[in-house]
Amino acid sequence: QVQLVESGGGSVQPGGSLRLSCAVSRSIFRYYGKGWYRQAPGKERELVAIIYSGGSANYADSVKDRFTISADNAKNTVYLQMNSLKLEDTGVYYCWFNGNWGQGTQVTVSS
C-alpha cells in the first residue's frame, strides 16, 4: 500500500507563494513519474504539473512560469513551489504517484 502524505497548503493573498510537499512511502519513487492535480469548487480535477523519472516536467498552461515541480529522490518527496498565486489557483491540491492519490491539501488565495 502506497501512502502519500501532503503538507504545505494554506491561505495566501494574491501574488503570494506557497510550497506543497508530498512524501511517498515507496522506494520505487525515483522510477516513476509523479504529479500534482487540483480541484476547484464545482470543477473537475485537473493536472497542474508532472515530473518524470528523468527529471523533465510538464505544466498546465495556466501555471507555467509561476509553478515549479521538483522531486528529491533521497527523501521520496515531490514538491510544488507556487509563486505569483492568483485567485483562480484556489482549490484542493492532490499529489499523485503510480496510480495513488494523497489526501489533498487546501490552497486558498484571497484578498
C-alpha positions in Angstrom: 0.0 0.0 0.0 1.5 3.3 -1.1 0.9 6.2 1.2 1.2 9.8 0.1 1.3 12.5 2.8 0.9 16.0 1.7 1.7 19.3 3.6 2.1 22.9 2.9 -1.3 24.2 1.9 -2.8 27.3 3.5 -4.2 30.8 2.8 -2.3 33.5 1.0 -3.0 36.8 -0.7 -2.8 37.2 -4.5 0.8 37.4 -5.5 2.0 35.3 -2.6 3.8 32.0 -2.6 3.3 28.5 -1.1 5.2 25.3 -1.3 3.5 22.0 -1.2 5.3 18.8 -0.2 4.3 15.1 -0.7 6.1 12.3 1.0 5.7 8.9 -0.7 6.2 5.7 1.2 7.7 3.6 -1.5 11.3 3.3 -2.6 10.3 2.9 -6.2 9.6 6.7 -6.1 12.5 7.5 -8.3 11.5 5.2 -11.1 8.1 6.7 -11.9 6.5 10.0 -12.7 4.7 12.0 -10.1 2.5 15.0 -10.2 0.1 17.5 -8.7 -3.5 17.9 -9.5 -6.0 20.4 -8.2 -9.8 20.6 -7.9 -11.6 23.9 -7.6 -15.1 24.1 -6.2 -17.6 22.9 -8.8 -14.9 21.9 -11.2 -13.2 18.7 -12.3 -9.8 17.7 -11.0 -7.1 18.9 -13.4 -3.4 18.3 -13.9 -1.2 21.1 -12.6 2.3 19.7 -13.1 4.0 16.4 -13.6 7.7 15.4 -13.3 9.0 12.3 -15.0 11.7 9.9 -13.7 14.3 11.5 -15.9 13.6 14.9 -14.4 11.7 16.6 -17.2 8.4 18.3 -16.3 5.2 19.5 -17.9 2.8 22.1 -16.7 -0.7 23.3 -17.3 -0.7 26.4 -19.3 -2.4 28.3 -16.5 0.6 27.8 -14.1 3.6 27.9 -16.5 6.3 30.3 -15.3 4.7 30.5 -11.9 4.8 27.0 -10.5 7.8 24.6 -10.3 7.6 20.9 -9.6 10.6 19.1 -8.2 11.5 15.8 -6.7 14.0 14.7 -4.1 14.7 11.0 -4.6 16.7 10.7 -1.4 13.6 11.8 0.6 10.9 10.2 -1.7 9.3 13.6 -1.8 7.8 15.7 -4.5 7.3 19.5 -4.2 5.3 22.1 -5.9 6.6 25.7 -5.5 3.8 28.1 -6.3 4.6 31.7 -6.9 2.6 34.7 -8.0 -0.6 33.0 -6.8 -3.9 34.1 -8.3 -7.4 33.8 -7.1 -8.1 31.1 -9.6 -5.4 28.9 -8.1 -7.7 28.2 -5.2 -8.6 24.6 -4.7 -7.7 21.3 -3.2 -4.3 20.1 -4.4 -3.6 16.4 -4.7 -0.4 14.6 -5.0 -0.3 11.6 -7.5 2.1 8.8 -7.7 1.8 5.5 -9.6 -1.9 5.4 -9.6 -2.2 6.6 -6.0 -3.6 9.8 -4.5 -2.8 11.9 -1.5 -5.5 13.1 0.8 -5.4 16.6 -0.6 -4.4 19.9 0.9 -6.4 23.1 0.6 -4.9 26.2 -1.1 -6.9 29.4 -0.7 -5.9 32.6 -2.5 -8.0 35.5 -1.4 -7.6 39.2 -0.7 
